Amino acid sequence: MSLFASILAAVICCAGPSLAKDASRPHGPVVLTIMGDVGQTNRGPLDPFVDKLMEAQGARFERAMEFDHATLSALGMHTIRVRYPT
């Protein structure tokens, strides 16, 4: 999992308690799909026909969490500064 995905997953888990109560499917176009070790999910396994881009990248999952723009915006904005060792 990339650093960005790890940070985003942590923010969602900590800052989105209302999201955990209602994990309905997004109403608008999906802009982010988080797969892997996620507790709350709102979609089933990868469908190679529908999820062609993820399938082409070698993604495989049984459960995932999808977000539309409105759902991401509802989480609020947070600033995280990452420093890399030089």
C-alpha positions, 0 to 999 in steps of 0.5 A: 500500500502506498504512503498516500493510501496508508495516510488516507486510510488512517484519516478515514478511520479516525475522522469519519465515524459517521461514515462507518455507520453508513457505508452505502455505495457512492451516489456520484462517480467513484473517485477513489477505491481503497482496497486491502486491510480495510474494516468498513467496505461498501463493495464486493470483489473486483469485476474484471469486466467493469474494473478494467483499469484496476484489473490491468494494473494487477489489482485483486480484492474481495472487498473494498471501500469506494468514495465519491467526491461528496463523501471525501469532502464530508471527511474534512480537510487535513494537512499532513507533512511527510519528511523523507530522510536525506 
